[in-house]
Amino acid sequence: MKKHIVLFGLIAVLFLVAFTTNKEEQNSTVIENATVTIGGAYLTFAGEFGGEITLKKMSATNKLGVAGCATGSLITKFTVKIKRQHKRVQTIKGTSYLLNKQLKSVLKELEIGDTFEFIKVRAQLPTGGNVDVVCRKFRVIP
């Protein structure tokens, strides 16, 4: 009888260990000192989700993409903050997934080490609903 109680206790402990998780930590990641929940729509520019981007890739791109949600979703509005070395931050707004002439010309003028970040980005789903889009900062490299 004593062996059965010990065996039952071990099985119960193994069951609890196997199925007990902290869901909040499991679904989160740390990006640049901020916790961001993984999942949902995220912005892609030249096939990248933030980080380093080459001048060649930037010049070959004329639209923004959205991934992580329904296929066919399109960016409907965004703001981009451009930070050049030793200059003021420049802000440009857009209302389409296609880059306007002003933004294209500013991006062509960027130099190595400059950064830009898309903020306040919204996308429209094929079903008609709107979602916020997660973005990361880009840094220009050679």
Sequence and secondary structure as in RCSB ss.txt:
>XXXX:A:sequence
MKKHIVLFGLIAVLFLVAFTTNKEEQNSTVIENATVTIGGAYLTFAGEFGGEITLKKMSATNKLGVAGCATGSLI
TKFTVKIKRQHKRVQTIKGTSYLLNKQLKSVLKELEIGDTFEFIKVRAQLPTGGNVDVVCRKFRVIP
>XXXX:A:secstr
 HHHHHHHHHHHHHHHHHH   HHHHTEEEETTEEEES S EEEETTBSSEEEEHHHHHT  BEEEESS TT EE
EEEEEEEE TTS EEEEEESSSB  HHHHHHHHT  TT EEEEEEEEEE TTS EEE B  EEEEE 
